[in-house]
């Protein structure tokens, strides 16, 4: 009987290998990788324009911050100057109250005397017994023209007759205006008439009061005392008013800083998100380049046209250096720190203190030295040597430039301050040096005035340099 059992094979069963992609599929995959890399490169090319725009934003925010600080300092300076002017004006008015009281008393006494004199003159009637040569008929003629008392006329003068005929006649000038001529009153009667009026005025002035009544003095004293209290109250209110204005300026400045800080944070957050997107695209580009390299290593070259495209696709990603002032996510330590617009909670630096601005009087030496630099000094007869003319002009130009460099910043609101110590003697010494040079160049070298100016110039220059050195040592 035969064995009908089947023979069994020993060992593991072989697994079939994956199917090799066709050249068309390899070429399509290669082109997909190249196109993806090309698209990412186009997107990454926009990073530099983005960084430039962000740099402009940071510069604009820095300018806005500087403008806000300058406006704040200018506001404080104006408040300080207004307070100083107000305090000086009130103090001057307070100091002048005593003189004001005396002047008011004098004016009140003058009014009182004038009224008394007018009352006395109005009660002094013109009669024939008081004026020699004027009878009752002339008294009636004078009364008809409105002249009855010593207060009705002031003086007499000569003029042509009213009808234009004859010689000159005597005119009496009335107090209320106008002049009249009374027939029969000429030089002989006009002189006694004026003598009577002058004597009446003298008697009225002698009878007029020479001191104010106590009640009038008390009334003026009350007015002055009320004025004093008002000025003292305003002087006491001046610091509080200035402090309220400063508090308002601080509040406005704080609100402006808060707005700038909020805008800065919002723009910085958007810029950071954009940089994260660029970094993610750069990493994705590196991954696609790695896939393309693996694909080339695995399947080899697939043609000349694709070879050039894949060579361009495998170029290294350009690392653009970070722009100044823009933080780089890859090199945070190498980039400059961004401008901070956030308001610190604990301010350690003091608030800007308004200072004293440089005086406008410095324009006098600046203009003089500037004209000297153009026109020269001591060269009217054109006999000075060339080195003298060039040297004096150069010296005047250098001094003018230095004075402008020191004076202009100290006139601005946010950098206000006095001129440095020693500049005054140095400028005066330079002026005397130019004067001495012109004297020695135009006149006799043995002239004492030129050498005296030279000595004064030397002393002033040494004094100015000493003050400057001492200030630098103390600083």
Secondary structure, 3 states (H helix, E strand, C coil): CCCCCCCCCCCCCCCCCCCCCCHHHHHHHHHHHHHHHHHHHHHHCCHHHHHHHHHHHHHHHHHHHHHHHHHHHHHHHHHHHHHHHHHHHHHHHHHCHHHHHHHHHHHHHHHHHHHHHHHHHHCCECCCCCCCCCCHHHHHHHHHCCCCECCCEEEEEEEECCCCCCCEEEEEEECCCCEECCCCCCHHHHHHHHHHHHHHHHHHHHHCCCCCCHHHHHHHHHHHHHHHHHHHHHHHHHHHHHHHHHHHHHHHHHHHHHHHHHHHHHHHHHHHHHHHHHHHHHHHHHHHHHHHHHHHHHHCCCCHHHHHHHHHHCCCCCCCCCCCCCCCCCCCCCCCCCCCCCCCCCCCCCCCCCCCCCCCCHHHHHHHHHHHHHHCCCCCCCCCCHHHHHHHHHHHHHHHHHHHHHHHHCCCCCCCCCCCCCHHHHHHHHHHHHHHHHHHHHCCCCCHHHHHHHHHHHHHHHHHHHHHHHHHHHC
